Amino acid sequence: GGDVLIEAESEDRTPQVSVVDHGRWRHPRPDDSRGRGLELVRAVIGDIDVERGEGGTTVRMRVGIP
């Protein structure tokens, strides 16, 4: 558990959603039993940016609207 910050904004008809947590980044385990969250986001949204830092992780997702 822990707090997660979700922010949404729009610029030039391009919504951007940011999800920020304050946990630690964990590297994949040898048995590959970790979640598939970022894989799913990349497959559906395509344009994402992941910033990993000492204080947590920020994921920014952008979707163009035709």
Secondary structure by P-SEA (a helix, b strand, c coil): cbbbbbbbbccccbbbbbbbbcbbbbcccccccccaaaaaaaaaccbbbbbbcccbbbbbbbbbcc
